[in-house]
């Protein structure tokens, strides 16, 4: 099979916001307890956080982590997680039916994030709480001192403000499963007034308002319209959430689901821009795709896990080779929409539908999805280029005209390189890909790797990280770009050093 990608040096889609490679830590399952935090583990630091997990998080190059939820957020009292640890209350977490010890709270998490040079995207509870708790939390975190809440932060050991700049106004408030779920009108009014007081405390913060939780909900569209009518002037981003899977065991359809993500994003952009036009404002609202991933493996089994235990081990999906390919397509889709999607959070980071898995008290390892995410996060800090793709297409159960080639090119001027990401969706044919780089001259191929050749259901296990990228030597530089052979069903990264 032959395919072609064309770019021109002057045709830039966007400057990529580093926060596109964010992730998510919620107080659920073993994401915190037994994941990033495991005091009895021999690899843990003096505060109880695992150094081996930190090393893999650093390798992922995650610049932003959303915290502390998630559904957990809508029943959470942030004050439970400050002050002396031995005096903090144990609470029922109704969202995930566990016991929350509050051993890890605001200060502990901020210390962990600061050590890893990660910004925190902090959520405020608009389920069981509201304006007052939100403004107090901003004051506690960001005000320098001389007030009740800022001085309490100092008394609790943080003399300098946490200076958190990105905040979420609740979580999935349209969902019937959400504690304190609201109508669009109820949430829009509350989010508007909460946003106003939060920015009165700190005018430098950026706010994310809740969009539709799942695009298949009947309120999709009308929810966004109503909420933005109330909040447009006061917020900076509208959130999107979506998870994908392959429960029907249809690889063609599975790898085409990134087209649904693209359609979802473009639909939300259209809604935002319609509100902009109606309000006659110059302000353009951008998007935060602050929950996305593959999630389907554990949906039927988690209900059998004993409830009301600490760190109830839910959502521990074990990812396979085909999941890595699907995730690669989703990553490329986010990059193709990076002109409006400025924040994205892979949900989640450790153990809970995550690229990193741990054994409590034991080993840590990388799931199959770790590698596409790590490669994109590490090598896509630059400009996303407008690309023209010429490829054969196929039809699947839910999608038509699906290109066998999914691809994006990033121009990283700081590193003086072009980086190509590509997925060959074909199950039967390798792809001979010509990449025409008009306006560029290539000096050398710095790296060409592929994730390919595994059984679709092949997984990585403790001590057996089988599914990972390997070198691909079937590449050559041409007069106008490069030619490369992409194996059947493959995720590929090519780094090209530009000539001066």
N, C-alpha and C positions, 0 to 999 in steps of 0.2 A: 504494500500500500504506500502511495506517495502522498505527502502533505507539504504545506508551505506556510510559513509565518513571515509577514512583512512588517517592518516598522520604518519610520523616518525620524531622524534625530530631533527635529523640531516639534514632533507631534507627541506632546506629553499629556497624559491623562490627569495626573495629580502628583503632588508631593505627598508621599505616604506618611501618615501620622504613625509614629512608633507604637502608639497605644492600640493599633490594629492587632498586635500580637499579645494582647492581655490574656489573663486567665482568671480563675475564680476559686476562692476557698470559702466554703460554707460550713457552718457548724452542723454537719450531718455525716452519718456514716463514720468512716475512719479517715476523713479528710484532715481533720485536726488531730484528734486523739488516736494515736496509733499510726498516723500519717506523718505530718510535719512535726508533731510533738509526741515524744515517747521518752519520758524522763529516765526510765530504767534501761534504755538501750545503751550498749557500750559506745556507740558512735554519737551519742547526744552531747550537746554542749552544757555549760553550767546552768542554762535556763531550761533545759529539757528538750530542745529542738535538735532534730537529727541532722548531723553534718553531712552524712551521705546523701540524704534527700536534698539538702541545700545545694550540694554540688551538681545534682542533676537539674535542679531548678535554674541554677546559673547557666548550665549548658543549654537550656531552652531559651535563654535570653528574654525572659518575660519582663516587660517594663512596667506592667500595671496588673494589680490583682483586685478584683471585686470582693467585698467582704462586708458583713458576715453572712449574707444570704441575699437571694434565695428565699424560699418559703419560710425558713427559720426566722428571717428578719421580721415577719409580720406579727410575731408573738414575743419578740425579744425586748427586754429592758436593758439598754446599754449600761446603765448604772450597776447592773449585776456583775459586770466584768471589770470593775475598777476597785482600788483599795486592796487591803491585805487579802491574799489568796485564801488563807484559812478561815476568813470571815465571809466569804462569798456564798450566796445561797445556791443550793441545788434545785433546779427547776425541771418541771415537765416541759419538754419540747413537743407541743401538740402536732407540729407540722410533720415531723418524722418519727414521732412516738418513741422518743428516747429520753434518757435522763441527761440533762446538761449540767455539768459540774461547775462551769464557769472558771475552771482552772486556767484556761487561756481566755484572756479578755483583750481589751483595747491596747493596753500598754505592752503586753507580751507580743501581740501580733504586730504592732508598730515596730517593736525592736527587731523582730524577725525580718520584716519587710525592709527596714532601713539597712540592715546588714547586707541584704541582697540587692540593694539599690533599686527597690521596687516601689513605685507609687501605689497608694491605696485608693481605690474607688469605694468610698464608704457609703453604706446604705442607711437611711433613716426609716424607722418603723411608722408606716402610715396605715397599718392594719388595726392594731389595738391602741396605738398612740397617735401623736399628731404634732401640731405646731410647736407646742412648748418644749417637748422632749427633743425635737429636732434643733431648735435654736440653742438649747442648752448644750447639746452635743457639739455643735459648731463652735460655740464659745469655749467649751472645754478643750477642744482640739486645736483651735487656731488663734485664740486671743492671747496676747502676750502675758498679761498678768494684771493684778489689781482688782479683779472681780471674783465673785464667789466661785464660779466654775473654773476659771483659769487658775486661780490660786489652789483649788482642790487638785487640779492636775499637777501642779508643782509639788504639793504635799504628797502626792502619790508617786513622785520620783522623776517627773519629766519637767525639768526647769524651762526648756524651750518648747514652743508650740510644735505640734505635729505637722502643721501647715498642709493639711489635706486639701487638694484642689478640685477633685472630682467627686461628686455626690449623687447618689440615686434616690429619687423620691418614691420610696416604697418598692415593692416587687410584685409583678403580675397581679395588679389589683383588680383586673377584670375576671380573674379565674374563680370559678365556684369552689375550688379546692383551697383557696387562699383564706387564711384567718383574717377576718375583717374585710372581705371582698366588697367592692363598691360598684355602683353604677358609674357610667362615664361622667354623668353630671356631678355625682357626689365626689368622685375622685378628682375631677377637674378643678372643682372649687377648692378642695383641701390642698391639692398640689400647688395651686396658684398662691394661696395664702402662706403655705409653708415655704415656698420658694422665695417669696418677698421678705419674710423675716430672716431666713438664712442668709440672704444677700445683704440684709441690713447689718448683720453681725460681721460678715466678711464679703465685701463686694467683689473680691477676686476669684471666688469659687465658680465652678461650672456645674450645672445641674442637668441630670438625665431624668426625663419624665417617662412614665410607663406607657408603652404602646401595647398593642394586642399581644397576648402571651403566645398564642399559636394562630397561625394564619388561617386555619380551618375553622376557627370559632365563628359563629354567625354574626357576632358584633364587629368583626374585622372591618375596618374602614370607618364605620360610624363611630366606633370608640375613639379612633384617632382624631376624627373631625371635631367631636365634642370636647375632648380633653385639650386639644390645641387651641380651640376657641377661647378657653380659659387661661391657658398657660403660655402661649406662644411668645409673648413679650418678656417672660420671666425665666425661661429655660433655654438651654443650649443644645440639647440633644434629645431625640426621641428614641426609645429603646425598641429593639426587636429581639424575639426569642424563637428559636426553632431547633429541633433535633430530627435526625434522619436515621434510617435503619433499613435492614434487609430481611424482615420477618418472612417475606414470601419466597426468599431464596432465589431471586431473579437478578443476576449480576448486571445484565444490560440495563434494567430499569433502575437498579441501585445506583450505578455510576452516572445515571442521567439526572439524579435528584438535585444535583447542583443547579440545574436549570430552574427548579422550583425556588431555590434560594435567590437566584438572580431575579426571578419574577416577583418574589415577595419584596425584595429591596426596592425594585423600581416602582412597585405599587405604592409603597410607603412614601417614597420620594415624591410621587405625584400628589399624594394627599397633603404632604407638608407644603408643597409649592402652591396647591390650590388655596390653602389657608393664608399663605403669604400674599397671594394675589388679592384675596378678599379683604385682607387687612390693610392693603396698600402700604406695605412696609418694605424696606430695603433688606431687612434681616433674612438670611437664609438659614434654615434649621438643618443641622447635620444629624447623622444617625449613630447610635451606639448599639451594635449587635452584641449585646452584653451577656447573652447565653446562646451558645451554639455547640453542637458536637454530634456524635453518633451515639444513640442510646436506644437499645432495644433488647439486648441480650438478657437482661435481668428482670424485665417487666413482669413476667409471669411467676418468678420464683421469690421475689423479695417479700411478698405477703406472708410467706411461710417462716420468716425469720422472727425469732422471739422479740416481742416488744418490751419497751421500758427497761432497756439496759443502756449502759454508757457505751457510746460509739457502736451502736447497732450497725452491723456491716452490710449496708444496703448499697445498691447501684454499683456493685463492683464488676462491671462489664469487662470481660476478657476479650480484647480486640484481636482480629485476625488480619491476614494479608489484604483481603478485599476491603476491609474497613480503612486501611491505610490509603488505598487508592481513592476511596470515596472522600476521605478527609482531604487528600491532595486537591481534588476537584473543588471542594468547598473553599479551601484556602485561595485557590486561583480566582474563584468567584468573588471573594472579599476584596482581593487586590484589584479586580476589574471594576469594582464599585468604590474604590478608595477616594474618589473625588467627593463622595458624600458620606461614606462610612468611615468615621474617624476613630472610633473605639470599637473593639471586638474582644470578647472574653470567652476563651475556650473553657467550657464548663465540664469538668473541673480540673484541678491541677494534680492532686494525689489521691489515689485509691477510688474515689467516687467518679465514675465514668471519666477516667483520667489517663494521661500518657505515662504517668509514673505510678508504679505499684510497690507497696511495701508488705513485708511480713512483720506484724507487730512484734518487736523484740528481735527481729531477724533481718533478712536481706532486703535489698531494694533492686528493682530492675525496670527496664524501659519496655513499654508496650509498643506494638507495631506503629501506632499513630504518633509516637514520640518523634520519629525521624522526619516525616514531611514537615511537621510543625517546627522542629528545631532548625531545619534547613531554611525554611522561609523566614522565620524570625531572625535568624542570624544574617541572612544574605539578601534581605529585601528592605534595606534601610536607604531609600533613595526615591527615585521618581518612577512611578508606574507609567509605562509607555502605552499609547494607543496601538493596538495590534490589529492586523488583518489576517485572518486564518482561512486557509483554503484546505478543506478536508472532506473526505467522503463522510456520509451521514448514515444513520440508521433510525428506525422507529422502535420504540419499546412499548410496554403495556400502557404507560401513562404519558409518554412523551413522543413527539415526532421531530424529525430533522435534528437528531442528536449528533453533533460532530464527533468523529472518533478521536480527534485531537482536541484536548483542552490545554490552553497555554497562555502565559503572560510573560512579559520581559520587563525587568527592572534595571534602570540605569543608576548605578551607585557611583556618583562622582567622587565621593570621599575616598573610596577604594579603587577608583579608576577601573571599574569593571561593569560589564553587562551580565546580568544573571537571567537565564532562561529556566522557567519551570514548565513542565509538560507532562500530561498524562495521555498514554495511548489506551483508549477504552476497548480496543479490539481484542477479542478472545482468540483470534485465529491468525492474525497477520502482524508481523513486525512492520514498523513504519519508517520509511525513508523520508526524513524531514529536511527540507531546505529552509534555512532561515536567512532572509535577505535583510541586511542591516544598512539601510541607506543613510549616508552621512557619517557612518562609523567605519573605522579601520581596526581590524583585530590583530593584535600582536601575538597572542598565544592563548591556548586553552589552559586555564588554571586548574579546573576540575570538571570532570564529567562523571556523574554517578547515576545509578539506576537502582530502583527497588523493583525486582521482577523475578519471575521464575519459581515462585512458591505455589503450593496448593492454596486455593482460595481461603480455606479455613485454617491455614497454618497460623499458630500463635507463638508469642514469646512467653517463656516461663521463667521462674526463678532459676538462675544459673544457666539458662538456655535461651539466650537472645539470638534466635535464629534469623528472624526476619529483620533485615537491616540493609541499607544501601551498600552497593559495591561499585567498583570502578567500571566504567564503560569506555572501551578503547575504540569503538566504532564511530569515530568523529574526525572530521577534517575541516580545515579552513579553506574557503573558496575566495574567489575574487570579490564577491559582494557579501560574504557572510560565512556561514558554516553549513556543513551537511552532517547529519547525525542519524544513526539508526536507533530507534526506540523499540525495545523488545515488546512482545505481546503483553498486554495488561501490565503496564509499568508506570511508575512515578519516576520522574527524571529531573535532575538539576544540572545545569551547565553554567560554569563561570568562565567568562571570557575577559582577558586583560585587554584593555583598549590601547591602541598605539597613541603616543603623545602627538 
